[in-house]
Amino acid sequence: HQRIFIGLLAGIAAGLALQGLRHSGFLSPAFLEGLDATLLSPVGKVFLGMLRMVVAPLVFASLALGVAQLGRLDRLGRLASRTFALFAVNMAVGTILGLLLMNWLQPGAGIDAAARSSLIDSHAAGLAKAQAGLAAQSGKFNVGSLVEMFFPANWITSLADPNLQILPLIAFALLCGMAATTLSESQRVSFIDAMDLIARLGTKIVDFALALAPYAVACLMASAVIRFGAGVLGPLLLFVFGVLGVMALHLFGSMTILLKIFTKVPPRKFFRGIRTVLLTAFSTSSSNATLPTSLRVAREDLGVSAPTAGFVLPLGATMNMSGTALYEGCVVLFVAQAYGIHLDLAQQAILVLLTVLSAVAVSGIPGASLPLIIGLLGNFGIPAEGLALVLGFDRILDMARTVLNVAADLSLIHISEPTRQAE
């Protein structure tokens, strides 16, 4: 993460320096265009291409694996059903808060006209198609159209679409996972092993991409400053601080309200008790790496029973990604605003649903949400290259959303165990 941050600063500095040399007459616009086309943009495209490659296999394997690992769905019991419901509500509330803030701040709309014109010109054909598709959907949202999105006539063609449509893929993955729970134990284990292998391969490719990330971030930021000028930095910082602010609101606002309404745990005592977990989550950016600390704190400091902690927290580290869902929704809306793409209320409702479902497929490791964000952007016809606008700040936002992810697990575990709270 330090190298990525250094790459961010180096890319901005290099872009500003090259811009200054152009304005001083030392470099011609043609030279900068050639530098961008032959060096800067290709490095960024390799990075984004590696992420784009793993979207479909990673989403399918992760979702199918998560459902199959649950075992017989009819035997999960009240604790499981209550926990899943809380996870879904928590992620939906986080995403809605993020979208409300993005609609209010409109950070992407703050990009100056010249920069937006350059963005649109670089993806003119794809944006025209996306605008036409979104206009056709606008105002026609109903149950029938939602069913068509999940179950098109040929879901394979949705994967071949340049703008990857992930809803049919999500539906197929969930169905495969549910079907796997009905198999014999040996067959279910074989299915789980196969999906786990695919997920691990996809995750390893993401690791390869992240190894390139410091250089890709430097090139992408330099390219952005060269093409769009320093005016893009102000809206970008507004987006970053806006996301951090709404994450803090969800963490200390929504979680406090839930604790006061559904439990007898004083919010101040709760947050004081989980300080070690929050610091671990922030430093590692990994829900999985934080899990041992979360289990110890839940049992020893929060007084949660071992069976409940052993069930809810590992499941939460896999499925309850409220910070990730919030962030994904904010990125999609910000990039859409930057490209001048308007998402109406119905389309943003679909975005909430998509972010909740896709967040479940995110691995609890640093940078795992990037391929999913590319899939979400494609679903609305938004160029994946728009991710480059926020890529340099993704690491600090990754650390913050991991804090929200694990804190939400620890707060919801109290609501999942009402009998113990009453004692």
NULOZA-220809 format. One line per 2 residues: number of its first residue (from 1); for each residue x, y, z of C-alpha. Coordinates in steps of 0.2 Angstrom, whole numbers, plus 5000, padded with zeros to 4 digits. Example, Ala and Ser with C-alpha at 12.3 -4.5 7.8 and 13.67 -1.06 7.14 Angstrom:
REM NULOZA-220809
1> 5062:4978:5039  5068:4995:5036
***
This chain:
REM NULOZA-220809
1> 5000:5000:5000  5015:5012:5003
3> 5021:5008:4985  5004:5012:4978
5> 5003:5028:4987  5020:5033:4981
7> 5015:5028:4964  4999:5040:4966
9> 5010:5055:4971  5023:5051:4958
11> 5010:5050:4944  5002:5066:4949
13> 5019:5075:4950  5024:5068:4934
15> 5008:5073:4925  5009:5091:4932
17> 5027:5092:4927  5024:5087:4910
19> 5009:5099:4909  5020:5113:4914
21> 5033:5109:4901  5020:5109:4888
23> 5013:5126:4893  5031:5132:4894
25> 5034:5126:4876  5047:5114:4880
27> 5036:5099:4875  5023:5099:4861
29> 5005:5092:4863  5009:5079:4850
31> 5024:5072:4861  5013:5071:4876
33> 5000:5062:4866  5012:5050:4860
35> 5020:5047:4877  5002:5043:4884
37> 4998:5032:4869  5014:5022:4869
39> 5019:5020:4887  5006:5027:4900
41> 4990:5021:4894  4996:5003:4889
43> 5003:5000:4907  4986:5005:4914
45> 4977:4994:4901  4987:4979:4906
47> 4982:4981:4924  4964:4984:4920
49> 4964:4970:4908  4970:4957:4921
51> 4956:4963:4932  4943:4962:4919
53> 4949:4944:4914  4944:4937:4931
55> 4927:4945:4934  4916:4931:4927
57> 4926:4916:4935  4928:4925:4951
59> 4910:4931:4953  4904:4913:4949
61> 4916:4903:4959  4915:4914:4975
63> 4896:4915:4975  4893:4897:4971
65> 4906:4892:4984  4898:4903:4998
67> 4881:4896:4995  4888:4878:4994
69> 4898:4879:5010  4882:4883:5020
71> 4876:4865:5018  4858:4860:5018
73> 4848:4876:5017  4833:4869:5026
75> 4844:4865:5041  4852:4882:5044
77> 4840:4887:5058  4834:4903:5066
79> 4852:4910:5069  4857:4908:5051
81> 4841:4915:5044  4842:4930:5056
83> 4861:4933:5052  4858:4933:5033
85> 4844:4945:5035  4855:4957:5045
87> 4869:4955:5033  4858:4960:5018
89> 4850:4975:5027  4867:4981:5033
91> 4874:4981:5016  4859:4989:5008
93> 4858:5003:5021  4877:5006:5018
95> 4875:5007:4999  4860:5018:5000
97> 4869:5030:5012  4883:5030:4999
99> 4872:5034:4984  4863:5047:4994
101> 4879:5056:4997  4885:5054:4979
103> 4869:5061:4973  4871:5076:4985
105> 4889:5080:4982  4889:5076:4964
107> 4909:5075:4964  4910:5068:4946
109> 4899:5082:4940  4913:5094:4946
111> 4925:5088:4933  4927:5103:4921
113> 4919:5103:4904  4935:5101:4894
115> 4940:5086:4905  4923:5078:4903
117> 4923:5081:4884  4940:5072:4883
119> 4933:5058:4893  4918:5056:4882
121> 4927:5058:4866  4939:5043:4871
123> 4924:5031:4873  4911:5040:4861
125> 4904:5024:4853  4902:5014:4869
127> 4895:5029:4879  4882:5032:4865
129> 4877:5013:4866  4876:5014:4885
131> 4865:5030:4885  4853:5022:4872
133> 4852:5007:4883  4849:5016:4899
135> 4836:5028:4891  4827:5013:4885
137> 4826:5006:4903  4822:5023:4911
139> 4804:5023:4918  4801:5005:4913
141> 4807:4996:4929  4795:4983:4935
143> 4795:4965:4941  4795:4958:4923
145> 4810:4969:4918  4820:4963:4933
147> 4816:4945:4930  4823:4948:4912
149> 4839:4955:4919  4842:4940:4930
151> 4835:4927:4917  4838:4933:4899
153> 4834:4922:4884  4853:4917:4883
155> 4863:4921:4898  4879:4916:4889
157> 4878:4930:4877  4878:4942:4892
159> 4895:4937:4896  4901:4940:4879
161> 4894:4958:4879  4908:4970:4879
163> 4899:4978:4894  4898:4963:4905
165> 4881:4959:4912  4884:4951:4928
167> 4866:4949:4934  4863:4933:4924
169> 4880:4926:4930  4875:4930:4948
171> 4858:4921:4946  4867:4906:4939
173> 4880:4905:4952  4867:4906:4966
175> 4857:4892:4958  4872:4881:4956
177> 4877:4884:4974  4859:4880:4980
179> 4859:4864:4969  4876:4859:4976
181> 4868:4859:4994  4856:4845:4988
183> 4870:4833:4982  4878:4819:4992
185> 4891:4825:5005  4905:4818:4994
187> 4899:4827:4978  4896:4843:4988
189> 4914:4843:4994  4920:4839:4976
191> 4910:4854:4970  4917:4865:4984
193> 4935:4860:4981  4932:4864:4962
195> 4925:4881:4966  4938:4885:4979
197> 4952:4881:4966  4944:4893:4953
199> 4942:4906:4966  4960:4904:4972
201> 4966:4905:4954  4956:4921:4951
203> 4963:4928:4967  4980:4924:4962
205> 4978:4934:4946  4972:4949:4956
207> 4988:4947:4966  4998:4948:4950
209> 4988:4964:4945  4991:4971:4962
211> 5010:4968:4960  5009:4979:4945
213> 4998:4992:4954  5011:5004:4960
215> 5017:5007:4942  5000:5006:4934
217> 4993:5019:4947  5008:5031:4943
219> 5005:5029:4924  4986:5031:4925
221> 4987:5046:4936  5000:5054:4925
223> 4989:5050:4910  4974:5057:4918
225> 4983:5074:4923  4990:5075:4905
227> 4974:5072:4897  4962:5081:4909
229> 4973:5093:4918  4974:5096:4937
231> 4956:5101:4937  4951:5082:4940
233> 4960:5082:4956  4948:5093:4966
235> 4932:5082:4962  4943:5066:4965
237> 4947:5072:4983  4929:5077:4986
239> 4924:5059:4981  4938:5052:4993
241> 4933:5062:5008  4915:5060:5004
243> 4917:5041:5004  4927:5042:5021
245> 4913:5052:5028  4899:5041:5024
247> 4908:5026:5030  4911:5035:5047
249> 4892:5039:5047  4887:5021:5044
251> 4900:5014:5057  4896:5026:5071
253> 4878:5031:5066  4869:5016:5059
255> 4878:5004:5070  4875:5015:5086
257> 4856:5015:5082  4856:4996:5079
259> 4865:4993:5096  4853:5005:5105
261> 4837:4998:5098  4840:4979:5098
263> 4853:4976:5112  4858:4982:5129
265> 4876:4985:5124  4881:5004:5127
267> 4888:5010:5110  4903:5018:5119
269> 4908:5002:5128  4906:4992:5112
271> 4917:5003:5101  4930:5004:5116
273> 4930:4985:5116  4933:4983:5098
275> 4948:4995:5096  4960:4982:5093
277> 4950:4974:5079  4948:4991:5071
279> 4967:4994:5071  4970:4977:5064
281> 4957:4979:5050  4964:4996:5046
283> 4982:4990:5045  4979:4973:5036
285> 4965:4979:5024  4959:4961:5026
287> 4943:4954:5034  4951:4936:5034
289> 4967:4942:5042  4957:4951:5056
291> 4946:4936:5059  4957:4928:5073
293> 4957:4945:5082  4938:4947:5080
295> 4934:4930:5087  4945:4933:5102
297> 4938:4950:5106  4920:4944:5103
299> 4922:4930:5116  4933:4938:5129
301> 4929:4957:5128  4911:4957:5122
303> 4905:4941:5130  4898:4933:5115
305> 4895:4914:5116  4908:4904:5107
307> 4896:4895:5096  4888:4911:5090
309> 4905:4919:5087  4911:4904:5078
311> 4896:4904:5066  4893:4923:5063
313> 4910:4930:5062  4918:4918:5049
315> 4902:4920:5039  4903:4939:5041
317> 4921:4939:5035  4915:4931:5019
319> 4898:4938:5016  4894:4954:5026
321> 4904:4967:5016  4894:4983:5020
323> 4910:4994:5018  4913:4986:5001
325> 4895:4987:4995  4895:5006:5000
327> 4911:5009:4991  4906:5000:4975
329> 4890:5010:4974  4900:5026:4976
331> 4913:5022:4963  4900:5017:4950
333> 4890:5033:4953  4905:5044:4953
335> 4912:5037:4937  4895:5038:4929
337> 4894:5057:4934  4912:5059:4927
339> 4906:5052:4910  4890:5062:4910
341> 4879:5046:4912  4863:5048:4922
343> 4857:5034:4932  4839:5037:4937
345> 4830:5030:4953  4826:5013:4946
347> 4843:5011:4939  4851:5016:4956
349> 4839:5003:4965  4846:4990:4953
351> 4864:4996:4958  4860:4993:4976
353> 4854:4976:4973  4870:4972:4962
355> 4882:4979:4975  4874:4969:4989
357> 4875:4953:4978  4893:4957:4971
359> 4900:4962:4988  4896:4944:4994
361> 4907:4938:4981  4922:4948:4987
363> 4936:4939:4995  4942:4946:5012
365> 4959:4951:5005  4966:4968:4999
367> 4960:4974:4982  4948:4960:4980
369> 4933:4972:4975  4942:4979:4960
371> 4936:4966:4948  4919:4967:4954
373> 4918:4986:4952  4923:4983:4934
375> 4909:4971:4932  4897:4984:4939
377> 4903:4998:4928  4901:4986:4913
379> 4883:4982:4918  4878:5000:4916
381> 4889:5003:4900  4901:5014:4910
383> 4919:5012:4903  4930:5001:4915
385> 4944:5014:4911  4935:5026:4923
387> 4941:5015:4937  4958:5023:4934
389> 4951:5040:4942  4950:5032:4959
391> 4963:5018:4958  4976:5028:4966
393> 4966:5031:4982  4959:5014:4982
395> 4971:5007:4995  4967:5020:5009
397> 4948:5017:5005  4951:4999:5006
399> 4958:5000:5023  4943:5011:5029
401> 4930:4999:5021  4938:4984:5030
403> 4936:4993:5046  4918:4995:5042
405> 4916:4977:5037  4923:4970:5053
407> 4915:4982:5064  4898:4978:5057
409> 4901:4959:5060  4904:4963:5078
411> 4889:4974:5080  4877:4962:5071
413> 4883:4947:5081  4874:4955:5097
415> 4858:4956:5087  4860:4938:5081
417> 4861:4932:5100  4846:4940:5108
419> 4844:4927:5122  4861:4931:5128
421> 4859:4949:5128  4844:4947:5139
423> 4854:4938:5153
***
